[in-house]
């Protein structure tokens, strides 16, 4: 791998500790390492690590997910208070 490709590759790698989504297996995990051109992931609550191809691993924005969940719960609570939802 030449220096330009190496720099480009390192810029696109997710950092260790990043919460990510393995799109091939539809699993969430924490990036543990990068070895042999694979990403090593571990389930959020612990457990056995698995490998994924870098192209199949996308970062998760936990804050955006939490905010969307909060707004959905607020909308449901508001509807319940108006008598629309039991």
N, C-alpha and C positions, 0 to 999 in steps of 0.2 A: 504494500500500500504506500503510495507516495505521500509526501508531506501535506499536499493540498487535500487529498482524500482523507488522511488521518485527522486533519483539523476539522473538516466538514463532518466527519463521523463523530468526533468527540463533542461537537456543538449540538448534535441532535440526540445524544444519549440522555436518557432520564437520569437524574441524580439518585444515588443510593438514598433510600428513605422516602422517596416519592411514592405516593399512592397512585396506582395505575390500574388500567383495565386491559386484560388480555382478550382481544376481540375474537380470537379463534376459539378459545375455550369459554368465553363469556364469564370470566372470573375476575374478581378484584384482588389485588395483592400489593405488597410493598416491594419495591425494587431493592434487592439485596446485593446484587453484583452484576458485572458484565464479564463474561468469559466465553472464549471460543465463539465469538460473534453471536452469542445468545444472551438474553436477559434472564437473570434468576429472580423469581418472584416467590414471596411467602404469603400465605393468607393473612389477612389483617389480624385475626385473633391468634395467630400462631399455627403451626402445623408443618406439613411437609412442603418443601420448596418444589417448584416446577420451573421448567425453562420455556421460553417463548422467543420467537424471532422478533428482532427490534421493530420491524414493520407492523407487527400485530399488537404492540404494546402502546397504549395511548395514556397520557397523563390524565388524572382525574382532578377536577377542581372541586374539592370538598366544600369550599365556602359557597360556591354557586349551587351545588346540590342541596346543601343545608338550607340555603335561602329559599330555594324553590319549594322544598318540603314545608318550611315554615309558612310561606304564603298560601300553600294549599290547605294547611291546617287552619289558618286564619279564615280563609274563605268558607271552609266547612263549618267552623264555629259561628261565623256570622250568619250563614244560612240556617243553622240550627236555632239561633236566637230569634230569627224571623219566623220560625215554625216551618221552614221549607224542608228540613231534614230531621228525621227522628233520631 
